[in-house]
Amino acid sequence: MIGLDVPSIDEVESKSLPSHRLALSNGMAVIENLDLRTVPAGCYELIALPLRLEGVEASPVRAVLRPLNR
């Protein structure tokens, strides 16, 4: 999984989305537009709950970080 705090893993103007395609072809999910400004450094479990939508390849998610006690 790749999580980013920017609008896209590819150039915003990209039509071919090469980074998206590379990640997906390697079984990696991509989560974009995360707001990480208030997240302190540490180890977390990410819980990402997508909307159940039919006929689409992407969905907004409710992203929740749960601190891991180490």
N, CA, C and O atoms as a printed pandas DataFrame, in Angstrom:
     atom_number atom_name residue_name chain_id  residue_number  x_coord  y_coord  z_coord
0              1         N          MET        A               1    0.842   -1.169    0.000
1              2        CA          MET        A               1    0.000    0.000    0.000
2              3         C          MET        A               1    0.889    1.234    0.000
3              4         O          MET        A               1    1.932    1.275    0.653
4              5         N          ILE        A               2    0.449    2.233   -0.747
5              6        CA          ILE        A               2    1.138    3.516   -0.801
6              7         C          ILE        A               2    0.161    4.573   -0.309
7              8         O          ILE        A               2   -0.945    4.683   -0.839
8              9         N          GLY        A               3    0.548    5.344    0.685
9             10        CA          GLY        A               3   -0.278    6.439    1.186
10            11         C          GLY        A               3    0.431    7.759    0.968
11            12         O          GLY        A               3    1.611    7.897    1.289
12            13         N          LEU        A               4   -0.285    8.727    0.424
13            14        CA          LEU        A               4    0.305   10.018    0.067
14            15         C          LEU        A               4   -0.526   11.170    0.601
15            16         O          LEU        A               4   -1.746   11.068    0.729
16            17         N          ASP        A               5    0.149   12.268    0.912
17            18        CA          ASP        A               5   -0.575   13.469    1.326
18            19         C          ASP        A               5   -0.599   14.507    0.205
19            20         O          ASP        A               5   -0.606   15.712    0.455
20            21         N          VAL        A               6   -0.612   14.023   -1.018
21            22        CA          VAL        A               6   -0.694   14.863   -2.220
22            23         C          VAL        A               6   -1.859   14.355   -3.077
23            24         O          VAL        A               6   -2.341   13.243   -2.864
24            25         N          PRO        A               7   -2.320   15.169   -4.053
25            26        CA          PRO        A               7   -3.492   14.776   -4.843
26            27         C          PRO        A               7   -3.331   13.510   -5.680
27            28         O          PRO        A               7   -4.310   12.798   -5.907
28            29         N          SER        A               8   -2.113   13.216   -6.145
29            30        CA          SER        A               8   -1.952   12.055   -7.020
30            31         C          SER        A               8   -0.524   11.532   -6.972
31            32         O          SER        A               8    0.423   12.300   -6.797
32            33         N          ILE        A               9   -0.377   10.228   -7.129
33            34        CA          ILE        A               9    0.945    9.619   -7.229
34            35         C          ILE        A               9    1.574    9.939   -8.584
35            36         O          ILE        A               9    2.794    9.881   -8.739
36            37         N          ASP        A              10    0.734   10.276   -9.563
37            38        CA          ASP        A              10    1.193   10.680  -10.896
38            39         C          ASP        A              10    1.098   12.194  -11.036
39            40         O          ASP        A              10    0.509   12.875  -10.196
40            41         N          GLU        A              11    1.686   12.705  -12.111
41            42        CA          GLU        A              11    1.504   14.111  -12.448
42            43         C          GLU        A              11    0.004   14.369  -12.588
43            44         O          GLU        A              11   -0.711   13.552  -13.169
44            45         N          VAL        A              12   -0.468   15.475  -12.072
45            46        CA          VAL        A              12   -1.905   15.759  -12.086
46            47         C          VAL        A              12   -2.471   15.753  -13.504
47            48         O          VAL        A              12   -3.613   15.344  -13.710
48            49         N          GLU        A              13   -1.685   16.201  -14.480
49            50        CA          GLU        A              13   -2.151   16.268  -15.870
50            51         C          GLU        A              13   -2.051   14.937  -16.610
51            52         O          GLU        A              13   -2.497   14.837  -17.753
52            53         N          SER        A              14   -1.479   13.921  -15.984
53            54        CA          SER        A              14   -1.243   12.645  -16.654
54            55         C          SER        A              14   -2.547   11.985  -17.083
55            56         O          SER        A              14   -3.505   11.907  -16.314
56            57         N          LYS        A              15   -2.564   11.517  -18.317
57            58        CA          LYS        A              15   -3.709   10.754  -18.828
58            59         C          LYS        A              15   -3.454    9.249  -18.739
59            60         O          LYS        A              15   -4.397    8.463  -18.654
60            61         N          SER        A              16   -2.170    8.844  -18.760
61            62        CA          SER        A              16   -1.845    7.413  -18.775
62            63         C          SER        A              16   -1.633    6.832  -17.375
63            64         O          SER        A              16   -1.673    5.612  -17.212
64            65         N          LEU        A              17   -1.411    7.668  -16.367
65            66        CA          LEU        A              17   -1.269    7.248  -14.969
66            67         C          LEU        A              17   -0.261    6.108  -14.772
67            68         O          LEU        A              17   -0.620    5.067  -14.220
68            69         N          PRO        A              18    0.992    6.284  -15.211
69            70        CA          PRO        A              18    1.961    5.188  -15.137
70            71         C          PRO        A              18    2.260    4.713  -13.712
71            72         O          PRO        A              18    2.429    3.513  -13.496
72            73         N          SER        A              19    2.329    5.608  -12.753
73            74        CA          SER        A              19    2.624    5.182  -11.376
74            75         C          SER        A              19    1.458    4.411  -10.772
75            76         O          SER        A              19    1.665    3.431  -10.057
76            77         N          HIS        A              20    0.232    4.851  -11.058
77            78        CA          HIS        A              20   -0.942    4.103  -10.607
78            79         C          HIS        A              20   -0.920    2.691  -11.193
79            80         O          HIS        A              20   -1.120    1.710  -10.478
80            81         N          ARG        A              21   -0.677    2.602  -12.486
81            82        CA          ARG        A              21   -0.686    1.298  -13.162
82            83         C          ARG        A              21    0.418    0.384  -12.627
83            84         O          ARG        A              21    0.198   -0.814  -12.445
84            85         N          LEU        A              22    1.600    0.943  -12.377
85            86        CA          LEU        A              22    2.703    0.149  -11.835
86            87         C          LEU        A              22    2.357   -0.373  -10.442
87            88         O          LEU        A              22    2.571   -1.550  -10.152
88            89         N          ALA        A              23    1.832    0.482   -9.590
89            90        CA          ALA        A              23    1.458    0.058   -8.242
90            91         C          ALA        A              23    0.389   -1.029   -8.297
91            92         O          ALA        A              23    0.519   -2.067   -7.647
92            93         N          LEU        A              24   -0.661   -0.792   -9.067
93            94        CA          LEU        A              24   -1.754   -1.762   -9.145
94            95         C          LEU        A              24   -1.318   -3.083   -9.765
95            96         O          LEU        A              24   -1.797   -4.142   -9.357
96            97         N          SER        A              25   -0.412   -3.037  -10.750
97            98        CA          SER        A              25    0.066   -4.282  -11.364
98            99         C          SER        A              25    0.918   -5.097  -10.400
99           100         O          SER        A              25    1.137   -6.289  -10.616
100          101         N          ASN        A              26    1.398   -4.460   -9.338
101          102        CA          ASN        A              26    2.171   -5.152   -8.306
102          103         C          ASN        A              26    1.336   -5.413   -7.051
103          104         O          ASN        A              26    1.882   -5.696   -5.984
104          105         N          GLY        A              27    0.021   -5.318   -7.183
105          106        CA          GLY        A              27   -0.874   -5.633   -6.075
106          107         C          GLY        A              27   -0.902   -4.603   -4.966
107          108         O          GLY        A              27   -1.301   -4.911   -3.842
108          109         N          MET        A              28   -0.484   -3.383   -5.267
109          110        CA          MET        A              28   -0.429   -2.336   -4.247
110          111         C          MET        A              28   -1.605   -1.379   -4.398
111          112         O          MET        A              28   -1.885   -0.901   -5.497
112          113         N          ALA        A              29   -2.282   -1.103   -3.307
113          114        CA          ALA        A              29   -3.340   -0.092   -3.299
114          115         C          ALA        A              29   -2.698    1.283   -3.132
115          116         O          ALA        A              29   -1.618    1.407   -2.556
116          117         N          VAL        A              30   -3.370    2.309   -3.639
117          118        CA          VAL        A              30   -2.883    3.685   -3.535
118          119         C          VAL        A              30   -3.949    4.513   -2.829
119          120         O          VAL        A              30   -5.105    4.539   -3.251
120          121         N          ILE        A              31   -3.556    5.188   -1.754
121          122        CA          ILE        A              31   -4.455    6.110   -1.056
122          123         C          ILE        A              31   -3.845    7.497   -1.159
123          124         O          ILE        A              31   -2.718    7.724   -0.718
124          125         N          GLU        A              32   -4.597    8.424   -1.746
125          126        CA          GLU        A              32   -4.107    9.782   -1.988
126          127         C          GLU        A              32   -4.891   10.785   -1.150
127          128         O          GLU        A              32   -5.957   10.477   -0.617
128          129         N          ASN        A              33   -4.340   11.988   -1.048
129          130        CA          ASN        A              33   -4.988   13.102   -0.340
130          131         C          ASN        A              33   -5.142   12.859    1.156
131          132         O          ASN        A              33   -6.098   13.348    1.759
132          133         N          LEU        A              34   -4.228   12.119    1.763
133          134        CA          LEU        A              34   -4.271   11.938    3.211
134          135         C          LEU        A              34   -3.827   13.230    3.889
135          136         O          LEU        A              34   -2.885   13.877    3.432
136          137         N          ASP        A              35   -4.488   13.606    4.961
137          138        CA          ASP        A              35   -4.080   14.777    5.737
138          139         C          ASP        A              35   -3.252   14.274    6.913
139          140         O          ASP        A              35   -3.798   13.833    7.924
140          141         N          LEU        A              36   -1.939   14.341    6.774
141          142        CA          LEU        A              36   -1.022   13.797    7.783
142          143         C          LEU        A              36   -0.381   14.880    8.643
143          144         O          LEU        A              36    0.538   14.591    9.409
144          145         N          ARG        A              37   -0.853   16.126    8.529
145          146        CA          ARG        A              37   -0.210   17.244    9.232
146          147         C          ARG        A              37   -0.165   17.070   10.740
147          148         O          ARG        A              37    0.794   17.515   11.370
148          149         N          THR        A              38   -1.154   16.447   11.336
149          150        CA          THR        A              38   -1.199   16.340   12.797
150          151         C          THR        A              38   -0.799   14.959   13.307
151          152         O          THR        A              38   -0.960   14.667   14.492
152          153         N          VAL        A              39   -0.280   14.110   12.426
153          154        CA          VAL        A              39    0.089   12.747   12.823
154          155         C          VAL        A              39    1.547   12.723   13.276
155          156         O          VAL        A              39    2.445   12.968   12.470
156          157         N          PRO        A              40    1.795   12.431   14.558
157          158        CA          PRO        A              40    3.182   12.343   15.019
158          159         C          PRO        A              40    3.879   11.106   14.447
159          160         O          PRO        A              40    3.231   10.124   14.084
160          161         N          ALA        A              41    5.196   11.175   14.375
161          162        CA          ALA        A              41    5.975   10.019   13.922
162          163         C          ALA        A              41    5.665    8.829   14.823
163          164         O          ALA        A              41    5.457    8.988   16.026
164          165         N          GLY        A              42    5.637    7.653   14.239
165          166        CA          GLY        A              42    5.368    6.465   15.025
166          167         C          GLY        A              42    4.924    5.314   14.152
167          168         O          GLY        A              42    4.934    5.405   12.924
168          169         N          CYS        A              43    4.536    4.235   14.796
169          170        CA          CYS        A              43    4.052    3.042   14.102
170          171         C          CYS        A              43    2.541    2.956   14.286
171          172         O          CYS        A              43    2.023    3.089   15.394
172          173         N          TYR        A              44    1.852    2.729   13.173
173          174        CA          TYR        A              44    0.396    2.721   13.185
174          175         C          TYR        A              44   -0.149    1.567   12.361
175          176         O          TYR        A              44    0.518    1.054   11.462
176          177         N          GLU        A              45   -1.360    1.172   12.681
177          178        CA          GLU        A              45   -2.145    0.306   11.814
178          179         C          GLU        A              45   -3.090    1.228   11.057
179          180         O          GLU        A              45   -3.762    2.062   11.664
180          181         N          LEU        A              46   -3.148    1.087    9.740
181          182        CA          LEU        A              46   -4.060    1.875    8.924
182          183         C          LEU        A              46   -5.305    1.057    8.641
183          184         O          LEU        A              46   -5.227   -0.074    8.161
184          185         N          ILE        A              47   -6.444    1.638    8.941
185          186        CA          ILE        A              47   -7.726    1.036    8.602
186          187         C          ILE        A              47   -8.357    1.958    7.568
187          188         O          ILE        A              47   -8.624    3.123    7.860
188          189         N          ALA        A              48   -8.600    1.450    6.362
189          190        CA          ALA        A              48   -9.156    2.257    5.276
190          191         C          ALA        A              48  -10.484    1.646    4.846
191          192         O          ALA        A              48  -10.520    0.542    4.303
192          193         N          LEU        A              49  -11.559    2.356    5.089
193          194        CA          LEU        A              49  -12.898    1.847    4.824
194          195         C          LEU        A              49  -13.478    2.520    3.584
195          196         O          LEU        A              49  -13.918    3.667    3.655
196          197         N          PRO        A              50  -13.485    1.812    2.435
197          198        CA          PRO        A              50  -14.001    2.405    1.197
198          199         C          PRO        A              50  -15.530    2.368    1.139
199          200         O          PRO        A              50  -16.179    1.576    1.823
200          201         N          LEU        A              51  -16.080    3.243    0.308
201          202        CA          LEU        A              51  -17.510    3.182    0.018
202          203         C          LEU        A              51  -17.774    1.978   -0.873
203          204         O          LEU        A              51  -16.922    1.600   -1.678
204          205         N          ARG        A              52  -18.927    1.386   -0.737
205          206        CA          ARG        A              52  -19.283    0.251   -1.598
206          207         C          ARG        A              52  -19.949    0.799   -2.859
207          208         O          ARG        A              52  -21.143    1.099   -2.862
208          209         N          LEU        A              53  -19.172    0.923   -3.916
209          210        CA          LEU        A              53  -19.653    1.473   -5.178
210          211         C          LEU        A              53  -19.506    0.421   -6.264
211          212         O          LEU        A              53  -18.523   -0.320   -6.283
212          213         N          GLU        A              54  -20.472    0.349   -7.165
213          214        CA          GLU        A              54  -20.404   -0.606   -8.268
214          215         C          GLU        A              54  -20.007    0.101   -9.550
215          216         O          GLU        A              54  -20.398    1.245   -9.786
216          217         N          GLY        A              55  -19.226   -0.587  -10.382
217          218        CA          GLY        A              55  -18.863   -0.068  -11.686
218          219         C          GLY        A              55  -17.772    0.985  -11.677
219          220         O          GLY        A              55  -17.608    1.715  -12.655
220          221         N          VAL        A              56  -17.021    1.076  -10.579
221          222        CA          VAL        A              56  -15.916    2.036  -10.506
222          223         C          VAL        A              56  -14.663    1.316  -10.024
223          224         O          VAL        A              56  -14.744    0.236   -9.439
224          225         N          GLU        A              57  -13.512    1.918  -10.271
225          226        CA          GLU        A              57  -12.256    1.295   -9.835
226          227         C          GLU        A              57  -11.618    2.009   -8.659
227          228         O          GLU        A              57  -10.530    1.631   -8.226
228          229         N          ALA        A              58  -12.279    3.042   -8.128
229          230        CA          ALA        A              58  -11.732    3.787   -6.995
230          231         C          ALA        A              58  -12.877    4.274   -6.117
231          232         O          ALA        A              58  -14.029    4.337   -6.546
232          233         N          SER        A              59  -12.534    4.617   -4.879
233          234        CA          SER        A              59  -13.545    5.095   -3.942
234          235         C          SER        A              59  -12.883    5.977   -2.898
235          236         O          SER        A              59  -11.723    5.757   -2.549
236          237         N          PRO        A              60  -13.601    6.968   -2.396
237          238        CA          PRO        A              60  -13.111    7.654   -1.201
238          239         C          PRO        A              60  -13.059    6.645   -0.050
239          240         O          PRO        A              60  -13.810    5.670   -0.045
240          241         N          VAL        A              61  -12.186    6.874    0.907
241          242        CA          VAL        A              61  -12.116    6.005    2.085
242          243         C          VAL        A              61  -12.174    6.844    3.350
243          244         O          VAL        A              61  -11.820    8.022    3.350
244          245         N          ARG        A              62  -12.624    6.220    4.419
245          246        CA          ARG        A              62  -12.467    6.789    5.752
246          247         C          ARG        A              62  -11.192    6.155    6.271
247          248         O          ARG        A              62  -11.163    4.963    6.578
248          249         N          ALA        A              63  -10.128    6.957    6.371
249          250        CA          ALA        A              63   -8.824    6.442    6.805
250          251         C          ALA        A              63   -8.659    6.694    8.300
251          252         O          ALA        A              63   -8.809    7.820    8.773
252          253         N          VAL        A              64   -8.350    5.631    9.035
253          254        CA          VAL        A              64   -8.186    5.708   10.479
254          255         C          VAL        A              64   -6.828    5.120   10.835
255          256         O          VAL        A              64   -6.485    4.024   10.393
256          257         N          LEU        A              65   -6.056    5.851   11.635
257          258        CA          LEU        A              65   -4.781    5.328   12.130
258          259         C          LEU        A              65   -4.956    4.891   13.572
259          260         O          LEU        A              65   -5.508    5.622   14.395
260          261         N          ARG        A              66   -4.480    3.691   13.868
261          262        CA          ARG        A              66   -4.508    3.189   15.237
262          263         C          ARG        A              66   -3.071    2.982   15.680
263          264         O          ARG        A              66   -2.353    2.186   15.074
264          265         N          PRO        A              67   -2.627    3.687   16.734
265          266        CA          PRO        A              67   -1.243    3.530   17.190
266          267         C          PRO        A              67   -0.952    2.085   17.601
267          268         O          PRO        A              67   -1.786    1.425   18.219
268          269         N          LEU        A              68    0.235    1.610   17.250
269          270        CA          LEU        A              68    0.685    0.283   17.670
270          271         C          LEU        A              68    1.559    0.452   18.897
271          272         O          LEU        A              68    2.491    1.256   18.897
272          273         N          ASN        A              69    1.266   -0.290   19.922
273          274        CA          ASN        A              69    2.084   -0.244   21.139
274          275         C          ASN        A              69    3.245   -1.201   20.972
275          276         O          ASN        A              69    3.051   -2.405   20.806
276          277         N          ARG        A              70    4.447   -0.664   21.014
277          278        CA          ARG        A              70    5.631   -1.516   20.848
278          279         C          ARG        A              70    6.487   -1.459   22.066
279          280         O          ARG        A              70    7.531   -2.110   22.118
